[in-house]
Amino acid sequence: MQLYNIKDHSEKVSFAQAVRQGLGRHQGLFFPSEITPMDDIDGLLALPFVERSQKILRHLIGSDEMPGLEEAVASAFSFGAPPVVRISDQVSSLELFHGPTLAFKDFGARFMARCLEQIAGDRKITILTATSGDTGAAVAHAFFGLKNINVCVLYPKGKVSPLQEKLFCTLGGNIRTVAVRGTFDDCQALVKEAFDDEEVRTGIGLNSANSINISRLLAQVCYYFEAVAALPAEQRKSVVFSVPSGNFGDVTAGLIAKALGLRVKRFVISTNVNDTVPRYLKTRVWDPHETVPTLSNAMDVSRPNNWPRVEELFKVKGWDLGDLASGMRTDEETKAAMRKILADTKYVSEPHGAIAWSVLQDFLEKGDQGIFLETAAPAKFKSVVDEILGTDIDLPEALASRAGLPLLSDEMDPDWKELRAYLLRNEA
């Protein structure tokens, strides 16, 4: 598999190089030089989840790289296929929260960890990643205890749910966590500065496990095929996906699935009030506002890192950005959506999924089958969900076992010099 740097097309790398580097020159994202459609999509949809995923990822990565790819996929996805839950005649939920850290990020983070194990060998690697909630836990657990790999997770202090924080800030060992006094965008900016610093990048073997890393992104392609495969054959002709969107890795993965030949009628981009992309699609003016904290904290992103990949894919395929549907919901509208889902369908949704469900309603036509992505377990937002819905959600063991543990995080301002010293001191 060959990939190129979107900002500098002269920089071309293999899949292994892209996984090792994370970012290219000038903070450019790597993008596949070619995405060829797969043959016999119906036959592919008839396969079990893991076997289908192995074929999809082998097709994307190619036969000349990652000889242990099939084993890596089987290990990464060992927790099973994501359930597709029918909640009404026209709408289903793709539940992506049945992995070890109860969020969709488990798919990408675990696959990336298996890839790096094979690719890195004995070379020392430091994973630096920013999280608005779920990425931190998925990455920390995927890489916990791995030889020669250290992890540093940056997150905005006070802007992730307490249970999210407990999942990734209580591990210790090769996992370091830093509460940054700022926003998620500040955390992302610090990660990008680190990659621009040659001494830091080479000195600690810097890598990133955000969805900017191509291995994470490609792993997420697989569950879109699973969502369609779970539908009866006669309902696969007009599928509409509604994707709760923050950093836009999930939308990018879905669009790659479409480029591979998966039949999708429409993608709906669903955001909270941090709605840079929905506004851009209407006006074609890129105008990020200051990030606003919301109930759907994983979507509190005003400068989504993966959006350049979306635009690149549309340009390469000759698609029209106008075909993307989009919408946003305020916190009050999110609460109303959560209550309406429960009242109408008896389905308990957390804020991110509720936004996707609500925006989906605006774009469903007769004969469509809508699928919204439920990206995290409602229990990860227990206090919020219980207050809004009047429920008392049980904590899954993954959360209950960590809820009483002390936080092991360091704390700092969003200052690159401070973080630079911290990385060189602790990760070298």
N, C-alpha and C positions, 0 to 999 in steps of 0.2 A: 504494500500500500504506500503510495506516495502522497504527501500532503504539502501544501505551500502556505506561506505566511500571507495572510490577507493584506497586510500593510506593506509587504515587500515580497513580491512574487518570485524574486530571484532566490529566496531562501526556500529550498525544497528539502524535505526530510522524510525518512521512513516512519512507519508507525512507532517502532521502538524509540527512535529519536524524539518524536513528538511526545510520547509518554514521559520520557526522561526529562525533557526540557520544560514541558508545560506551555510556555509562551515562546514566541519567536522574537526576532529583533523588533525594537520600537514597540514592545508590548503587543505585538501582532498575534492574532489567533491562527492556529493551524486549521486548514480546511482540505478535505480530500480532493485530489486532482481529478478524480473521476468517481461518480456514483452510478454504476450500471444497474439497470433493473434486473431483478431476479426472475428466473423462469418458474412457471407453474406455481403461482401464488396459492391457488386452491389446494394443491398438494401440500404446500408448506403449512397452510393453516390446519391441516388435518393431523400434524405431528404434535407430540407432547411438547410442553413449554421448553424444557431444557434442550431437547434435540433440535427443535426449531431455532432456538437462540444460538446454538452452536453453528448451525448452517448459515444464519444471518450474519453472524460476526466473522465466520470464516470467509464468506463472500466479500464482506467489506474490507477485511484486513489482508486477505489474499493467502495463497498457499505457501508463499515463500517466507513468511514470518510466523513467529509464535508457534513452534511445533507442539507446545503443550496447551494450545488454546482450548481445545475441547475439555480437557481436565480443569482448566481455569474456570470455564463457564459453569461446569457442573458443581464445582466447589463454591463459586460465588453465589449461585442461585439455588443453593441446597435447601433453602427455606420454602421453596415451592412456587407455583404459579400464583400470580395475584388474582384474587377472586373478582369476578364481574357480577355485581349484585343488581338484579332488576328491582327498581323501586317504583316504576309506573309503566304503563303500556309503551311509552316512547323513550323512556330514560333509564339508563343504568349507571351505576357507580363502579369505576375501576379502582378497587381498593389496593393501594400500593404500600400499605403500612403493616404488612404481616412479617416483615423481616426483623432482625435482632434489635434494631433501634426504632422500630415502629414508624418508619418514614420511607418515602420512595427513594431517598438517597442511598439506601442500603444496596440497591442494585448496582449503581455506578461505583460507589466507593469500594465495595467488595471485589468487583471485577478489576478495578484499577490496582488494588492491593495484590491480587494474584498475578496481574501483568508485571508489576514492578518486581515482585519476587523473582520472576523468570528473567527479566531484562537486566536488573541491576547487578546480579551476582554478588560479589563481595564489596562492591563500591558503596560507600556511605552516602545516604540520602537524607535530606531534611525536607519534610513536607510542611509547607507554609500555606495555610488556607484561611479564608474568611468565611464566617457563617452568620446567617441571620436566624439560625435556630437548628434546623435539622441536619445540615451538612456536617456540623461539628461532631455530633454524636455518631453519625454514620462513618465518617473518616476515622475518628478516634478508635472506635471499636474494630473497624476493618484492619487497622494497622497496629493495634495494641499488641505489644510483645514481639513484633517482627524484628528479626536480626538486622542490624545495620541501618534501620530506618527510624529516625526521630520525627515527631510530629509537633507542630506549633499551630494552635488554632486561635485566631483572633475573632472576638465577637463584641458587639456593642453592649457596654455595661448597662444593665437594667432594661434591655430591650429584647430579651428572649424570655420565654416563660420559665418559671422556677424549675419545673420538671425537665424541660429541655436542657437547662443548664446542668442539672444534676447528672444527666446521662453522660455528658462528655467532660465534665470538670471534676470528676471524682476518681479518675483512673490512676493517675500518676504514671510511674515507670517511664516509658519512652514518649508519653503524651504530656505536652505542656499546653496550658490554656492561658490566654491573656484577655482580660476584660478591658476593652478600650473605651475611654470616656469620650464617646462620640457616636456616630451612626454606622450602619453597615457600609455605606458608601465610603466612609473614612477608612474602614477596615480593608475594603477592596483596594483603595488607593495605596495603602501601605504595602499590600502584597505586590502591586505593580511596581512600586518603587524598589522593592527588594530585588525583583527580577532585572531591573535596570542597573543594579550595582554589581559590577563584575566581580569585585572581591568577595562579596557576600555570596553571589550565585555559585561561583566556583569553589569558594572556601568551604562551604557546608553542603555542597551538592544539592542546591535548591531545586525544589519541585513544588507543584501546587496540585491539590486534589479538588479544587473547585471545578465546576462544570466547564471551565476553560480547558481542562485536560481532556484530550480527545477520547481517552479510554472510558472515562465516565460517561461522556456523551453518547458514545456508540452503544454502551450497555443499555441505556434507556430506550433505544430504538426498539428493543425486543418486546417490551410489554405493550406497545401499540398493536403489534401483531396478535398478541394474546387476547387483547380486548376484542378485536374483530373476530378472532377464532371462536370466542365464547358465544357469539351470536348465531342463531339459526342461519343457514345459508341464504334463505330468502330475504333476510334483514340486513345483509352486508352491502347492499347496493347504494345506500344513502346514509353513511355514517358521518355524524358530526361530533367532533371532539371539542370539549371545552376545557381549557388548560389554565389552572390558576398560575399566574406568571409573576415572577420576581426578577430573577437573573436570566430567564428565557432559555435555559438549557433544555427544559422539558419540551417546549414548543419546537426548538431546533431538532430534537430527536424525533418528534412526530413528523416533521417535514421531511427528514431523511427517510423515514419509513415510507412516506408517500413517494419519494423519489425512487425507492427500491421497487415500487409497484403496488404497495398496499393501497387499496381503493378507499379513499377518504373524500367525502363531498366537500367538507369545510372544516377549517380549524377556527376556533373562537378563542381569542386572547382575553383572559379575564383578570383584571387587576383591582387593587384597592385604589385609594385616592392618589397613590404614587403612580400616576397614569401617563408617564412620559410616552410610551408607545401608542396607546389608544389615541392620544392627542396628535401624535406624529402621523398616524395613519389617516387622520382626518385633514390635517393641514399641511403635511410634508415639511413641517418646521420642527427641528429637534430642539426642544426647550425644556430640559430637566429642571424641575423645581427643587427646593430644599426638601429632603426626605422627611415625611411625616410619620410618626409612630402610630400604628393601628392595631386592631385586634388580630389581624392576619399578618403577624410580624415577619414571617418568612418572605413576604412579598413587599416589604418596606425597602424597595430598591428604586432609586430614581435614575441611575445610570447603569442599565443592565449590560453586563459584560458580553453576553452571547448574541446581542442583537446584530452586530456586524456579520455573524455567520448566517443569520436569517436572510439578511439583504444579499449576501453573497450567493446563497443557494437560489434565491429568486432570480438573480441576475444570470447565473449559470444555466438554470433550467428554462429561462425565458418566461417565468411565471409573472403574474401581475400582483403586486402587493395589495391592490384593491380587493383581491379575493379573500384576504384575511378579515374576518369579523372581529370586533373587539367591543369591550364595555368595561365599566368600572362600577364599584359599589362603595359607598361610604360605610362607616362602622354601624350606623343606625340601620342602613339597608342590609348589612350583613347579619345583624341580629334578627331582623325581620325574616330574612331568608332561612336562617337556622330554625326559627320557630315554625315557619310554614312547611318546611320539609318534614319536620317531626309531626305536625298536625295532619298533613296530607298523606304521608307515606309511612309514618312510624320509624323513619330512618334518622339516626343521630349523626349529624355532620358537625365538623369543627369549622372555624371561620374560613379557611382557605377553600375547602371543598364547597362550602355554602355559596361563596362568591361565584365559583365556576358553575354550580347548579343554577344560580339565579340568572347569570348572564346568558347561559345556554337557552333559557326560555325565550329570549328575545329573537333567537335565530332559528328555532325549529320550525320546519314546514311539514305539511302533511306527507306522511310516508317516510320521514326521517327517523333514524335511530340515534338518539343523543347519548353520548357517554361523557360524563364529567370525571375528572381525576380527583380522587380523594387521596391527598398526598401524605397525610399524617393521621395517626390515631387520635380520636377525640380526647382520649385520656391524657395526651401530652399537654392539653390545654384545659385540664380538669376544672380549675377554678372558674375560668371564663365560661366554659360550656355549662357547668352546673348552675352558675348564676343566671345565664340567659335562658336556659331551658327548664330550670327547676328540677334538675336531675341530681343523682349522686353516682357518678360513673365509678365503677371499680377500677383500680389500678392494675394493669397487667404486671406480671412478675418482673419484666425488664425495668419497669419504673419503680415498683414497690421496693425492690432490692437495693435501689440507690437513693431513694427519697430521703433517708435519714443520714446519709454520709456527708462529711464536711467537704466544702468546696476547696479545691487545691489551686485556684487561679491566682495569677499575678495580675496587677492592674497598672495601666499607664495611659498617658495622654496620646492622642493620635499624632505622634511626633516621630518622624522617620529616624532621626538621630538616636532617640531613645530605644526604639525597636532594633535598630542596627546593632547597637552595643549589646543589647539583650541576646540577639541571635548569635553573634560571634562569641559571646561569653558562654552561652548555654548549649549551643548546638555544634560547636566545632569539635 
